Amino acid sequence: MKLKKTTLLLIALSLTITLKAQTEKEKVIETTSKAKIEGHIYFLADDLLKGRETGTPENKIAASYLANTLRSYGVKPNPKTGTFYQDVKLKRASYPADVAIEINGQQIKEYALIVPSAINTNADAVYLNYGLKNDYNGKNIKGKVIIIKSGSEEIKDARAAYGLLEKKQELAKANGVVAIIELLDTDKNMWELIKHHFNAPRMIVAKNKKADKSDDTDIPHLWTLDEKHKTATVFSSIKKMTAKVEMSEKTEEIVMSQNVIGFIEGTDPKLKEEFIIYSAHYDHVGIGKPDETGDTIYNGARDNAIGTTTVLSIAENLVKYPTKRSALFILFTGEEKGLLGSEFYVENPVLPLKQMVYCFNSDNAGYNDTSLVTIMGLSRTTVAQHIKDAAATFGLTAIDDPAPEQGLFDRSDNVNFAKKGIPAPTFSLGFTAFNGDVTKYYHQPGDEADTLDYDYLLKFFRSYILSGRKIGNDLKTPVWTGGDKYEEASKALYGN
């Protein structure tokens, strides 16, 4: 009898050790399935939600779906409100009905209003290359309109050129420029997307009057299509030019939208005071120009029903199997309007930002390699190996951003947390370059739920969940790698 008991004890111990070695992977597999994933994505990308544009009733339906899904899992609500919502007050500006632009008497009909401040001027114009610092040397530009090329010597892509707009604005204001006409080198398909985005009603976070920064204080700035910079080449040789720029006043209205927020307390008496943020945006671009099939609804299955589903998936997992650290789930509104939901959140956090030790954002454009997961900022934090190991567990390879020229790290909600000092990469679908099946679906009506590879997505979601579990259970607090541009902000936030 004694021998039998000893044998049984050894068997039980052996099983315990085996289960312990597999437990994290098993916990992830237990709470995820293709059926659940499909259910979320097909709902969020359904035509009935009309592209989930911020400020629309359909965007609110999506928010309600997310809030009630978190509630059904047993996630605790926003500790500030007792609901799963954070109201986000936005200001929508419908930009000028009357716009007229001429250069040397030639009318410019194709334009995108980057900064549509009211103006009525007929002034001398100067061609100023890219409109960057060295281009101003030795030139008197005060009171003039500048005509410049998009991007820079190093930056040619239209999306990356967007990242230089603020710098070009600042330089123009400092030099007394009255308006900027920027010649954008891109193809006609991208141009249509750009026009739709910039000429549509625009939103900003509404602030009190004293703190509100309006476009009216900025210089009128527009893009006009110039394929292969043919027009720029002509203008560069013209010595005397004039430009007429007229824009009427804009109209404004207040719009209310919602971030969706919930949390789960960690299991460790000390580490539960630290939070991992799991975030994604749930809005998309709404209704726009029809494609060749006549479809006008930009469903946003990849961008960002998939990212939203990553957060729902890890929330379900962590309710059942909490990690040592606590978890805060945030689903943002207004990302497509300029990262507005996350901008609002970091200025109005529901818990102190210094308790947030990591933000694990998920945002997507598309994928062209189903053997990969792509993480913007993978090597920039000390938990990169956890993410690589988690992906490998499910047969995927985690890689860093393969298209740094796109500035993708700075184009999603993670950057607002990074600016505060919180380590904040973005977990994305696998791509080796920002082209092919990425751009085919990015902000297009064809981004539908039935075009996705759900076998790949199951691996993708499980990799995200296991990554989060590893980070949430690590005894070492994640930090930026040494020398990162946000390291100083991190020291200021955490006091170390």
matplotlib code that plots the C-alpha trace (Angstrom):
import matplotlib.pyplot as plt

x = [0.0, 2.8, 4.6, 1.3, 0.8, 4.4, 3.9, 0.6, 2.4, 5.2, 2.7, 0.8, 4.0, 5.1, 1.7, 2.0, 5.4, 4.2, 1.1, 3.2, 5.5, 2.6, 0.2, 0.7, 0.2, -2.8, -4.4, -4.1, -5.5, -8.4, -9.9, -9.4, -11.0, -11.7, -15.4, -15.0, -12.6, -14.9, -17.8, -16.1, -14.6, -17.7, -19.8, -17.4, -16.8, -20.5, -22.0, -24.6, -21.9, -21.1, -17.4, -17.6, -16.7, -16.2, -19.2, -21.7, -24.5, -22.8, -19.6, -21.6, -23.1, -19.6, -18.7, -21.8, -20.8, -17.3, -18.5, -21.1, -18.5, -16.1, -19.0, -20.0, -16.4, -16.4, -14.0, -14.4, -15.6, -13.9, -13.0, -13.7, -17.3, -18.5, -19.4, -17.3, -17.2, -15.0, -16.8, -14.5, -15.6, -14.6, -15.0, -15.9, -15.0, -16.7, -14.1, -14.5, -17.3, -15.5, -11.9, -10.0, -6.3, -4.4, -0.7, 0.2, -3.4, -3.7, -6.5, -5.6, -8.6, -7.1, -6.3, -6.4, -6.8, -4.1, -4.6, -7.7, -7.4, -9.5, -7.5, -7.9, -4.6, -3.1, 0.6, 4.1, 4.9, 8.3, 9.4, 11.2, 12.3, 11.1, 10.4, 12.9, 15.4, 18.2, 15.8, 15.1, 18.8, 19.3, 15.7, 13.2, 9.9, 7.9, 4.3, 4.7, 3.1, 5.6, 5.4, 7.2, 7.7, 6.3, 8.6, 12.4, 15.5, 15.2, 11.4, 9.4, 6.3, 3.1, 2.4, 5.8, 5.7, 2.8, 5.2, 7.0, 4.0, 4.3, 8.0, 7.2, 4.4, 6.7, 9.4, 6.9, 5.3, 8.8, 9.6, 6.4, 4.9, 1.2, 0.3, 1.9, 1.1, 2.8, 3.2, 2.5, 4.2, 1.8, -0.4, -4.0, -5.4, -3.6, -4.5, -8.2, -7.8, -5.9, -8.6, -11.3, -9.5, -8.4, -11.4, -14.0, -15.2, -12.3, -12.2, -9.9, -10.2, -12.4, -10.7, -11.7, -11.4, -8.2, -6.4, -8.0, -5.6, -7.5, -6.3, -7.1, -3.7, -1.9, -0.9, -3.2, -1.5, -2.7, -1.5, -2.0, -1.3, 2.1, 3.0, 6.7, 7.1, 6.7, 5.1, 7.8, 10.4, 8.6, 8.2, 11.8, 12.9, 10.3, 11.7, 8.5, 5.2, 2.0, -0.5, -4.1, -5.4, -8.9, -10.6, -13.9, -14.5, -15.2, -18.2, -17.8, -19.9, -19.3, -19.4, -19.4, -17.8, -16.5, -13.3, -14.3, -12.4, -12.2, -9.6, -8.6, -6.7, -3.4, -2.7, 0.6, 0.3, 3.0, 3.1, -0.7, 0.0, 1.6, -0.6, -0.2, -2.4, -3.9, -5.2, -6.5, -8.8, -12.2, -13.2, -12.6, -13.1, -16.8, -18.3, -16.4, -15.7, -17.0, -14.6, -14.9, -17.8, -19.7, -19.0, -18.9, -18.5, -15.0, -15.5, -12.1, -11.8, -8.0, -8.0, -9.0, -11.5, -8.6, -6.7, -9.9, -10.4, -6.8, -7.9, -11.2, -9.3, -6.7, -9.5, -11.4, -8.1, -7.0, -10.4, -10.1, -6.3, -5.1, -1.4, 0.7, 0.3, -3.0, -4.5, -6.2, -8.1, -8.7, -10.5, -10.0, -12.3, -11.0, -7.8, -8.5, -9.3, -5.8, -5.2, -7.9, -9.2, -5.7, -4.7, -7.8, -7.0, -3.4, -4.5, -7.5, -6.3, -8.7, -5.7, -2.3, -0.1, 2.9, 1.2, 1.1, 4.4, 3.7, 1.2, 0.7, -1.2, -2.6, -3.2, -3.2, -3.2, -2.9, -0.6, 1.5, 3.3, 1.4, 4.5, 5.1, 3.9, 5.3, 5.8, 6.5, 9.1, 9.9, 13.6, 12.8, 11.7, 13.3, 10.6, 11.2, 12.3, 9.0, 7.2, 9.5, 9.1, 5.3, 5.1, 7.4, 5.2, 2.4, 4.6, 5.2, 8.2, 8.2, 10.0, 10.5, 9.1, 10.3, 9.2, 10.6, 10.2, 6.4, 6.8, 4.3, 5.3, 4.2, 1.0, -1.0, -2.3, 0.8, 2.8, 0.7, 1.7, 5.3, 5.4, 4.4, 7.3, 5.4, 7.0, 4.5, 5.0, 2.3, 1.6, 0.6, -0.2, 2.9, 4.3, 7.7, 7.0, 4.2, 2.8, 1.0, -1.8, -1.2, -2.0, -4.6, -6.9, -5.6, -8.5, -10.4, -14.0, -12.6, -11.3, -14.1, -14.2, -14.6, -11.2, -9.2, -7.2, -8.6, -6.1, -3.4, -5.4, -5.8, -2.0, -1.8, -4.2, -2.7, 0.8, -0.5, -2.2, 0.9, 3.1, 0.9, 0.9, 4.7, 5.1, 2.4, 4.1, 7.7, 9.2, 11.2, 9.3, 9.6, 11.4, 12.7, 16.0, 18.9, 19.1, 15.6, 14.1, 11.4, 13.8, 13.9, 10.2, 10.1, 12.5, 10.3, 7.2, 8.5, 11.1, 14.1]
y = [0.0, 2.4, 1.7, 2.3, 5.7, 6.7, 5.7, 7.7, 10.7, 10.6, 10.4, 13.4, 15.3, 14.4, 15.6, 18.8, 19.6, 18.8, 21.0, 23.8, 23.7, 24.0, 26.1, 29.6, 28.3, 26.2, 29.1, 31.1, 28.3, 27.6, 31.1, 31.7, 30.2, 31.1, 31.2, 33.9, 35.9, 35.8, 36.8, 40.1, 41.0, 40.2, 42.4, 45.4, 45.3, 44.8, 47.2, 48.1, 50.0, 52.1, 52.2, 53.3, 56.9, 58.9, 60.9, 58.8, 56.6, 53.6, 54.4, 54.5, 51.1, 49.7, 51.3, 49.7, 46.3, 46.6, 47.8, 44.9, 42.4, 43.4, 43.4, 39.9, 38.7, 40.0, 42.9, 45.7, 49.1, 52.4, 53.2, 56.9, 56.5, 53.1, 52.5, 51.2, 54.6, 57.7, 60.6, 62.3, 65.9, 66.7, 69.8, 69.1, 71.8, 71.8, 73.6, 76.3, 76.2, 78.8, 78.1, 79.7, 79.1, 80.5, 80.6, 83.1, 83.3, 79.5, 78.0, 75.1, 72.8, 69.7, 70.5, 69.0, 71.5, 70.6, 73.7, 75.6, 78.9, 81.8, 84.0, 86.4, 87.3, 88.0, 88.1, 87.5, 83.8, 82.2, 78.7, 77.4, 73.8, 71.6, 74.5, 73.2, 75.2, 75.5, 76.5, 79.8, 80.8, 84.3, 84.7, 87.4, 85.5, 87.8, 88.4, 86.0, 82.7, 79.8, 77.0, 73.9, 70.2, 67.6, 65.6, 66.1, 64.7, 61.6, 61.4, 60.8, 58.8, 60.8, 59.2, 59.9, 63.4, 64.0, 63.8, 66.9, 69.2, 70.5, 71.3, 73.1, 75.0, 76.2, 77.4, 79.2, 81.0, 82.0, 83.5, 85.5, 83.4, 84.0, 80.7, 77.4, 75.6, 72.2, 70.1, 66.5, 63.7, 60.7, 58.6, 59.3, 56.6, 57.8, 61.4, 60.5, 59.1, 62.2, 64.5, 62.5, 62.7, 66.3, 68.0, 66.2, 67.7, 67.6, 67.0, 68.1, 67.5, 70.3, 72.2, 75.2, 78.5, 79.5, 76.3, 75.8, 76.0, 76.7, 76.3, 80.0, 80.8, 78.8, 79.5, 78.3, 75.2, 73.0, 70.1, 69.9, 66.9, 67.0, 63.6, 63.1, 66.8, 67.9, 71.2, 71.8, 71.5, 74.2, 76.5, 76.2, 78.1, 80.9, 84.0, 86.0, 84.5, 85.6, 83.5, 84.1, 82.2, 82.6, 80.5, 81.4, 80.8, 77.3, 76.3, 74.3, 72.1, 69.9, 66.2, 63.6, 60.2, 57.6, 55.7, 52.2, 51.3, 48.4, 46.8, 43.7, 43.6, 41.7, 38.8, 39.9, 42.1, 44.4, 44.1, 44.6, 48.4, 48.3, 48.2, 47.0, 48.9, 46.8, 49.2, 49.6, 52.0, 50.9, 53.7, 53.8, 56.3, 55.8, 56.2, 57.6, 57.5, 54.2, 51.6, 49.9, 47.7, 50.8, 50.0, 53.2, 51.7, 51.5, 48.6, 48.5, 44.8, 45.1, 48.7, 48.1, 45.5, 43.1, 45.4, 45.8, 42.0, 41.6, 43.6, 41.8, 38.5, 39.3, 40.7, 37.4, 35.5, 37.7, 37.6, 33.8, 33.8, 37.1, 38.0, 39.4, 42.9, 44.6, 45.2, 48.3, 47.9, 51.0, 51.0, 54.5, 56.6, 59.2, 57.6, 58.1, 61.8, 62.4, 60.0, 62.0, 59.4, 58.6, 62.3, 62.9, 59.9, 60.8, 64.2, 62.7, 59.3, 57.2, 56.0, 57.7, 57.4, 56.6, 53.3, 52.4, 50.6, 49.4, 50.2, 47.2, 48.8, 46.9, 48.7, 47.4, 48.3, 44.8, 41.9, 40.4, 37.6, 35.2, 33.8, 37.1, 39.5, 43.0, 45.2, 48.9, 49.5, 45.9, 46.5, 49.8, 48.1, 45.5, 42.9, 42.3, 38.7, 37.9, 39.0, 37.0, 33.9, 34.2, 34.5, 31.5, 29.5, 29.8, 29.3, 33.0, 35.2, 38.6, 41.4, 45.1, 47.7, 46.9, 50.3, 53.0, 55.6, 55.4, 56.7, 54.1, 54.2, 57.8, 57.2, 55.2, 55.8, 54.3, 57.5, 59.6, 57.2, 57.2, 61.0, 60.7, 58.2, 54.9, 52.1, 51.7, 49.5, 48.6, 45.0, 44.6, 42.0, 40.7, 42.7, 42.9, 46.3, 48.8, 47.7, 44.8, 43.4, 46.1, 49.1, 47.1, 47.1, 50.0, 52.6, 50.9, 49.6, 46.2, 45.8, 43.3, 40.5, 37.8, 38.7, 37.6, 34.5, 33.3, 30.5, 33.1, 35.4, 32.7, 32.5, 36.3, 36.8, 34.0, 35.5, 38.9, 37.3, 35.2, 38.2, 40.2, 37.3, 37.1, 40.9, 40.9, 38.2, 39.3, 40.3, 43.0, 46.1, 46.8, 50.0, 51.7, 50.5, 52.8, 55.9, 55.8, 59.2, 58.8, 57.7, 61.2, 61.5, 58.1, 59.3, 62.3, 60.2, 57.4, 59.5, 57.2]
z = [0.0, 0.9, -2.5, -4.3, -2.6, -3.4, -7.0, -7.2, -5.6, -8.2, -11.1, -9.7, -9.3, -12.8, -14.2, -12.2, -13.7, -17.2, -16.8, -15.4, -18.4, -20.7, -18.7, -20.3, -23.8, -22.8, -21.0, -24.3, -26.4, -24.0, -24.4, -28.2, -31.2, -34.8, -34.1, -31.4, -33.6, -36.6, -34.5, -33.4, -36.7, -38.8, -36.5, -36.3, -40.1, -41.1, -43.6, -41.0, -39.0, -42.1, -41.4, -37.7, -38.4, -35.2, -34.1, -36.0, -34.4, -35.9, -34.1, -30.9, -31.7, -32.0, -28.6, -27.1, -28.5, -27.0, -23.6, -23.4, -24.5, -21.8, -19.3, -20.4, -19.7, -16.2, -16.8, -14.2, -15.6, -15.8, -12.2, -12.7, -14.0, -13.0, -16.7, -19.5, -21.2, -21.1, -22.8, -25.3, -26.2, -29.8, -32.0, -35.6, -38.2, -41.6, -43.7, -46.2, -48.7, -50.8, -51.9, -54.7, -55.5, -58.4, -59.3, -62.0, -63.0, -63.4, -61.3, -59.0, -58.9, -57.2, -53.6, -50.1, -47.3, -44.7, -42.6, -43.9, -42.1, -43.4, -45.8, -48.7, -50.3, -53.7, -53.0, -54.4, -54.5, -54.1, -55.0, -51.9, -52.7, -49.8, -47.4, -44.9, -42.8, -45.3, -48.0, -46.2, -46.0, -47.6, -48.7, -47.6, -47.5, -45.2, -46.5, -49.4, -50.4, -50.7, -53.2, -52.0, -52.8, -50.5, -48.3, -48.4, -50.2, -48.1, -47.7, -50.9, -49.8, -49.3, -45.9, -44.7, -46.1, -43.7, -40.8, -42.0, -42.2, -38.6, -39.1, -42.4, -40.7, -37.9, -40.3, -42.4, -39.4, -38.1, -41.5, -41.9, -44.7, -45.4, -47.1, -48.1, -51.4, -51.3, -54.4, -53.5, -55.6, -55.4, -57.6, -58.4, -56.2, -53.1, -54.0, -53.9, -50.4, -49.3, -50.6, -48.9, -45.6, -45.6, -47.3, -45.1, -41.9, -39.4, -35.7, -32.8, -29.1, -27.6, -24.9, -22.8, -24.6, -22.9, -23.8, -27.3, -30.1, -33.3, -36.9, -37.3, -35.6, -38.3, -41.8, -44.6, -46.0, -48.8, -50.9, -54.7, -56.8, -58.7, -60.1, -60.4, -59.4, -63.0, -61.9, -59.3, -62.0, -64.0, -61.0, -59.9, -63.0, -62.9, -61.2, -60.7, -59.5, -57.8, -55.9, -55.0, -52.0, -50.8, -48.1, -46.3, -42.6, -41.2, -39.1, -35.9, -33.7, -30.6, -31.0, -28.2, -28.7, -26.3, -25.3, -24.0, -20.8, -18.4, -16.0, -14.2, -11.0, -10.9, -8.5, -7.0, -3.9, -5.1, -8.9, -9.2, -8.6, -12.0, -15.1, -18.6, -21.0, -23.9, -26.5, -30.0, -31.8, -32.9, -35.3, -39.0, -41.9, -42.6, -46.1, -49.0, -52.7, -54.4, -55.6, -59.0, -57.6, -56.4, -52.7, -50.6, -47.1, -45.8, -43.4, -41.7, -41.0, -40.9, -39.7, -37.0, -36.2, -35.9, -33.5, -31.5, -31.4, -29.9, -26.9, -26.5, -26.8, -24.1, -21.8, -22.0, -21.2, -18.3, -16.6, -16.4, -15.8, -14.4, -14.5, -11.6, -13.0, -13.5, -16.9, -18.3, -21.5, -23.7, -27.0, -28.6, -30.7, -33.1, -34.2, -37.8, -37.0, -35.7, -32.6, -30.8, -28.3, -27.1, -27.0, -24.8, -22.6, -21.7, -20.6, -18.7, -17.4, -15.3, -13.2, -12.7, -15.7, -13.6, -12.7, -16.4, -17.1, -20.6, -23.4, -25.8, -28.7, -31.7, -35.0, -38.6, -42.2, -43.7, -44.2, -46.9, -45.0, -42.8, -41.2, -39.4, -36.8, -37.2, -34.1, -34.5, -31.8, -31.0, -30.2, -28.4, -25.1, -22.8, -23.3, -27.0, -26.3, -24.6, -27.8, -30.0, -27.9, -27.7, -31.5, -32.0, -29.7, -32.3, -35.4, -36.2, -36.3, -34.7, -36.6, -36.2, -38.5, -42.0, -43.4, -41.1, -43.9, -43.2, -39.7, -38.5, -34.8, -34.7, -36.6, -34.1, -30.5, -28.9, -29.6, -27.3, -24.4, -25.6, -25.4, -21.8, -21.2, -21.2, -23.3, -26.1, -29.2, -31.7, -32.5, -36.2, -38.8, -40.7, -43.6, -45.2, -47.0, -47.0, -50.4, -52.1, -50.0, -47.4, -49.6, -51.5, -48.5, -46.5, -46.2, -49.0, -49.3, -50.0, -46.4, -45.6, -43.0, -45.6, -47.2, -44.1, -43.3, -40.0, -39.6, -39.6, -37.3, -34.7, -34.4, -34.5, -31.6, -29.5, -30.0, -28.7, -25.7, -24.7, -25.2, -22.8, -20.3, -20.3, -19.8, -17.2, -15.2, -15.6, -12.2, -14.0, -15.0, -18.7, -19.8, -22.9, -24.2, -23.4, -25.5, -26.8, -27.7, -25.0, -22.3, -20.7, -20.7, -19.0, -16.3, -15.7, -15.4, -13.2, -11.3, -12.1]

ax = plt.figure().add_subplot(projection="3d")
ax.plot(x, y, z, "-o")
ax.set_aspect("equal")
plt.show()
